[in-house]
């Protein structure tokens, strides 16, 4: 009975099947491939080999959503009611000669539209994640169909196609290998594995084999770096591993940032408070007026008194809404992004700036972020020496030092024949090139072989010189089955020797266990001696110790030859070797990362490593950097598979290192941490990281090695791929959040003062509204807004990274912010009401013209504005007096205070502005009174600081 091909919605574990079984299931032939008719039928059955993009929000939906904000809805309602009142006054002929009809309505609606456009511009950046994923597939692919080799569009690939691969080709679909020769595939973008993977055909793997260990498969989006292969396509489009990631990416919902949550909370509190207070003033005032006059309640509400209280309510509603706050926050975040760029962090989404300051956990990839993404030799073992190698990266500058020495310093390689022979093997049994480009040492070729050239360079060995003196004549290349490589060179000393003399030398490197099995001698000094069982045991113990430290270990051997062996004689030639030693290398940590990890811990931030690399390597690097401690638990991808989300949530607080993880594992780890109320930053560079980057509160992509997908899914891009840059960005985020809280205190303290002042005017029987909606908008946008922007660039406090992050769930009013706003608002209103009472009596006593009698309103307006200038100077610090602070640290505050004060005076003394804003001319006496009352605000805030100091001193003495 003919096997039926799998259905499109079935999941087949192709890595568990032999190649012939896969061919049978997919009903294809390894020599002939599919027929054209079969390919067409499969294309109709499975669909095109492309990633399907999810439908996003339309531009109109994004724009509409901006106007559902509760504060903007309140302003829209105020504008409508104000427009109706203006229309009634206009129809009744009550407008004054210089009045502009509907100016309050126009001004309020202009602010509403401006705020809506600002929000739209922030949110309307189109998502590019799927577009970048789609671009990863090759446009043309070589396949066998109808027994012929031809090129087809990658979109037309179908399961069952026989695909031809070679070095430099990007794999266009998931496939099962059926033939391969020295095939190596770079899968870092998909699995996170740092090294290219050597692929094998003749294996069938267990069901639970991690993605990075499925050596009989190749995956869409990965790159062939060496060799060639024939593979049968098993999955296309959204069924590929890349498509599975795309599906996860679409399913991830972006959570609101802490700042957005706090602003929503603030909006609801302000609107609720405003409506409650407006209701009390309007209904209480109308009820009181009806009781006092004995008139019908409805008649009072519909008469002049009702209109007066309605005008008061409109002014109060405008006063409570901080119209300038969204713009100030946007500009503050933008300034934060500019500072971060100078520290090599590019912010893609503005709210991410503040969120960084709330981060409690940083999940970091290993390769290139914590490490240099450069293999560096760290340890060398010969028969008599155990040496530590110093230096950075591929730079050949460095020394050999005794591993367990007494501080004697570096050794001279020329005095150690065993070391010289080992380094000769490192140089000649090598296909890489080490060269200097623009001041940096770089490798052309395999990073492992580059590390060997670098360590040989520390002893003065140069490959060009040695290959000239000892040219390569033949080689037995490396393969995943052999796990070793040998080269045969002509020795310089015996190049002209006669026959019968060993004029050739074979150098071999590879898996230490396999090389050691083939050795019968060991290099001791300048001579070779028979190797003993004890020496073999010592070498194996050294290998295990190095592997346990996360090092990649290679064994080296040599053998003199009298003739060059044939290409088919590798098994015979690679016997009776002379053991030279072990070389252990590591993708070395970046030197600045240890300090950055220490800063994280002092700042109360927990660093985690989540990587696709091997468990021992990950653990060694994590312990070296201080991310984990000896004995800490390490979870692998297989361990994670066995844990439910609830079980994972229980262990995430204990585990600092995750190794051999797949894309869904990273996503689950981030979700588990978030369920534990953590604010998570996730770093990554590959396609596999994209879902977790998008799920995290802060997704951080690598700018140098990162894929387009990871960058588009992230909130921040590291321009230098450095973990230390994340920590610097966190510091900037904390500074931004501190400044945001500072100017929120400043702006809302003023708004509360305005609100109480406006509400008090009719209740104390002054008659009329002291502030019009237009004047309130001026205060909220200009006299409050400009100093608030200046406060946004206040420099960092000294202890910004020596305290734990603030509770991400804390209220916007936490840590005294709410009580400060109420207290300052109350003090400001007491000053304004006191001035209002005096100025109302003064103007009605001095002036007989009703127009001049309204000067008290301008005095109240001016006092409120100028009082905020003193407040701006004093609020720069919660503890230090203004006189103690260096004015040069923030000249913007002083400039904004002077400029805003001049603008306020212009509203009084420039006729056009005076007419438009409805203000009155003030003489010098009246202006002086305003200045005197407003200065009391500055004095009060400074006195609070002095009182706080005295209280702290008293507490210390008491303690």
Buried (B, 14 or more C-beta within 10 A) or exposed (E): EEEEBBEBEEEBEBBBBBBEBBBBBBBBBBEEBBBEEBBEBBBEEBBBBBBBBEEEBEEEEBBEBBBEBEBBBBBBEBBEBBBEBBEEBEEEEEEEEEBEEBBBBBBBBEBBEBBBEBBBEBBEEEBBBBBBBBEBBBEEBBBBBEEEEEEBBBBBBBBBBBBBBEEEBBBBBBBBBBBBEBBBBBBBBBBBBBBBBBBBBEBBBEEEBBBBBBBBBBBBBBBBBBBBBBBBBBBBBBBBBBBBBBBBBBEBEEEEBBBEBBBBEBBEBBBEEBBEBBEEBBBEBBEBBBEEEEEEBEEBBEBEBBBBBBBBBBBBBBBBBBBBBBBBBBBBBEBBBEBBEEBBBBBBBBBBBBBBBBBBBBBBBBBBBBBBBBBBBBBBBBBEBBBBBEBBBBBBEBBBBBBEEEEEEBBEBEEBBBBBBBBBBBBBBBBBBBEEEEEEBBBEEBBBBBBBBBBBBBBEBBBEEBBEBBEBEBBBBBBBEBEBBBBBBBBEEBEEEEEEEEBBBBBBBBBBBBBBEBBEBBBBEEEBBEBEEEBBEEBEEBBEBBBEBBBBBBBBBBBBBEEBBEEEEBEEBBEEBBBBBBBBBBBBBBEEBBBBBBBBEEBBBBBBBBBBBBBBBBBBBBBBBBBBEEEBEBBBBBBBEEBEEEEBBEBBEEBBBBBBBBBBBBBBBBBBBBEBEBBBBBBBBBBBBBBBBBBBBBBBBBBEBBBBBBBBBBBBBBBBBBBBBBBBBBBBBBBBBBBBBBBBBBBBBBBBBBBBBBBBBBBEEBEBBBBBBBBBBBBBBBBBBBBBBBBBBBEBBEEBBEEEBBBBEEBBBEEEBBEBBBBBBBBBBBBBBEBBBBBBEBBBEEBEEEEBBBBBBBBBBBBBBBBBBBBBBBBBBBEEBBEEBEEEEBEBBBEBBEBBBEBBBEBBEBEEBBBBBBBBBBEEEBBEBBBEBBBBBBEBBBEBBEEEEEEEEEEEEEE
